[in-house]
Amino acid sequence: MVKRPGFLSHDLPDLVRLSSALLEHTAGDNRKGNVLVIRHHRVPAPDSPCLNRDEHTFGLALCLRQGMPQLPDVPEAMVDCVSHALPFEDGAFRRVILYHVTDDGEEPELQEACRVLQPGGELLIVGLNSRSWSSRRSARQEKLPLMQVARVLNRLQAQDLFIDARYGVGIMGKSNPWMAWNRLSGLLLPLADIVVVRARHNGGQAASRLKLKGYRAGVMPTAISI
């Protein structure tokens, strides 16, 4: 019997497609300010207009590969740093995205994401839902972390962030339905295969320039690319 693609578990292309679509749905097309993505090294960078920056958007888009050494032959690599000690000033980014890197919220990348996030900016955490059976299968197959949503929410609140949205997509390996916590479909959120949490600082909007600070390079460096 031939297994139907995308049924009961997602392969990596499915995860990338659904995660990118969920991220775009959550973030919209706001292209103002600097944006930072920290992604799992096995997952390609999300393809979403909300990450595009050019001369008309007055911001910079950076993408880090968590825990991966910088390759000298990659032309877009810009700096060496560790993903748990970012070389940026506090509040340097209007949007920070943790993309399939979060498990229980105790990751140092989450703390750093909160630090470099602007007051009024948005933090988006995308991951496989630990309570979804098909996500657990996908995580084992693709060697990805599983997000423990309740623990992540508690960690965000401890960092003085408030959660203003949660969305999910897929049940039992299928590509639908879409779920939102403020709609009837939110009743299915605990079972969603892929989830995203959106949080903001408890503070007002503030503008900030992107600046590098002093840091030590060369220890488990992370590639940052435009």
C-alpha positions in Angstrom: 0.0 0.0 0.0 1.4 3.3 -1.1 1.4 6.0 1.6 -0.2 9.3 0.6 2.3 12.2 0.7 1.7 14.5 3.6 -0.6 12.1 5.4 0.0 11.3 9.1 3.4 13.1 9.0 5.0 15.9 7.0 8.2 15.6 5.0 10.6 18.6 5.0 9.2 20.3 1.8 5.7 20.1 3.4 7.0 21.6 6.7 8.8 24.4 4.8 5.7 25.3 2.7 3.3 25.2 5.6 5.6 27.1 8.0 6.3 29.8 5.4 2.6 30.2 4.7 1.7 30.3 8.4 4.4 32.9 9.0 3.2 35.1 6.2 -0.4 34.8 7.5 0.7 35.9 11.0 3.1 38.6 10.1 1.3 40.1 7.1 3.3 42.3 4.7 4.8 44.8 7.1 8.2 45.6 5.8 9.3 48.4 8.1 12.3 48.2 10.3 15.0 45.6 10.7 14.1 41.9 10.8 16.1 39.0 12.2 15.4 35.3 11.6 17.1 32.5 13.6 16.4 29.1 11.9 17.2 25.5 12.4 20.1 24.5 10.2 18.0 21.7 8.6 15.2 24.1 7.6 15.6 26.5 4.7 15.0 30.2 5.4 11.2 31.0 5.1 10.0 32.4 1.8 7.8 35.3 2.9 7.3 38.9 1.7 7.4 40.1 5.3 11.1 39.3 5.3 12.0 41.3 2.2 14.0 44.5 2.7 15.3 46.9 0.0 16.1 50.6 -0.5 12.4 51.4 -0.2 11.8 49.7 3.2 14.5 51.4 5.2 15.5 48.2 7.1 17.9 45.3 7.0 16.9 41.6 6.9 19.3 39.0 8.5 19.0 35.3 8.7 21.0 33.1 11.1 21.5 29.4 11.0 21.5 28.1 14.5 24.6 26.4 15.6 26.2 26.2 12.2 29.8 27.3 11.4 30.2 30.1 8.9 31.5 28.8 5.6 34.2 31.1 4.1 33.1 30.3 0.6 29.5 31.5 1.2 29.5 35.0 -0.4 26.5 36.3 1.6 28.0 35.4 5.0 28.5 38.7 6.8 29.7 38.1 10.4 30.8 35.4 12.8 28.8 35.2 16.0 27.1 32.7 18.3 23.4 32.5 18.1 23.0 32.7 21.9 25.1 35.9 22.1 24.1 38.2 19.3 26.4 41.1 18.5 23.5 43.7 18.3 22.3 46.4 20.6 19.2 46.0 22.7 16.1 46.8 20.6 17.8 46.7 17.2 15.1 44.7 15.4 11.4 45.5 14.8 10.7 41.8 14.1 12.5 38.7 15.3 11.5 35.2 14.1 12.6 32.0 15.8 12.0 29.4 13.1 11.9 25.8 14.3 14.6 26.3 17.0 12.4 26.4 20.1 11.6 23.5 22.4 10.7 24.5 26.0 11.5 28.2 25.8 14.7 27.8 27.8 16.9 28.2 24.7 19.3 31.2 25.0 18.2 32.2 21.5 14.8 33.1 23.0 16.3 35.3 25.6 18.5 37.0 23.0 15.5 37.5 20.7 13.7 39.3 23.5 16.7 41.5 24.2 17.2 42.6 20.6 13.5 43.2 20.0 12.3 46.8 19.8 9.6 47.9 22.3 6.5 47.5 20.3 8.2 45.1 17.9 7.0 41.6 17.3 8.5 38.2 18.2 7.3 35.3 16.1 8.0 31.7 17.2 7.3 29.0 14.7 7.6 25.3 15.4 6.2 21.8 15.4 3.6 21.3 18.1 4.8 18.8 20.8 1.2 17.8 21.4 0.6 16.7 17.8 1.2 13.1 17.1 2.1 13.7 13.5 4.4 16.5 14.4 6.3 14.1 16.8 6.7 11.7 13.8 7.9 14.6 11.6 10.3 15.8 14.3 11.9 12.4 14.5 12.2 12.0 10.8 13.6 15.5 10.2 15.5 15.8 13.5 13.7 19.0 14.5 12.7 20.3 18.0 9.2 20.1 19.2 7.6 23.2 20.7 6.1 22.8 24.2 3.7 25.7 23.7 2.5 26.1 27.3 6.1 26.3 28.6 7.1 28.8 25.8 4.1 31.0 26.7 5.2 31.0 30.4 8.8 31.8 29.4 7.6 34.8 27.3 5.6 36.2 30.1 8.6 35.8 32.4 10.5 37.9 29.9 7.8 40.6 30.2 6.3 39.9 26.8 2.6 39.6 26.2 1.1 37.1 23.7 -1.3 38.8 21.2 -1.8 36.0 18.7 -1.5 32.2 18.2 -2.2 30.3 15.0 -1.8 26.8 13.8 -2.1 24.8 10.6 -2.6 21.1 9.8 -4.0 18.1 11.7 -2.8 14.5 11.4 -0.3 15.4 8.6 -2.9 17.2 6.4 -2.3 20.7 5.2 -5.5 22.1 6.7 -7.3 23.4 8.6 -6.0 26.8 9.6 -6.6 27.7 13.3 -6.7 31.0 15.2 -7.0 31.4 18.9 -9.6 34.1 18.6 -11.9 32.1 16.4 -13.9 28.9 16.7 -11.1 27.1 15.0 -8.9 27.9 18.0 -10.5 24.9 19.8 -8.3 22.7 17.5 -5.1 24.7 18.3 -3.8 22.1 20.8 -3.8 19.5 18.0 -2.3 21.7 15.3 0.8 20.2 13.6 2.6 23.6 13.2 2.0 26.5 15.5 3.2 30.1 15.7 3.1 32.4 18.7 3.3 36.2 18.3 4.4 38.2 21.3 5.3 41.9 22.0 7.2 43.8 24.7 5.1 45.4 27.4 6.2 48.9 26.2 5.8 51.6 23.6 7.1 51.8 20.1 10.7 53.0 19.8 13.0 53.4 16.8 16.5 51.9 16.9 19.4 51.7 14.5 21.1 48.4 13.9 24.6 48.4 15.5 27.2 45.8 16.2 28.8 45.6 19.6 32.1 44.0 20.7 32.0 40.3 20.6 34.3 37.3 20.3 34.1 35.4 17.1 35.3 31.9 16.2 33.5 29.7 18.7 30.6 27.7 17.1 30.0 30.6 14.7 26.7 31.2 13.0 26.3 32.3 9.4 24.2 35.4 8.9 23.0 36.1 5.4 20.8 38.6 3.6 
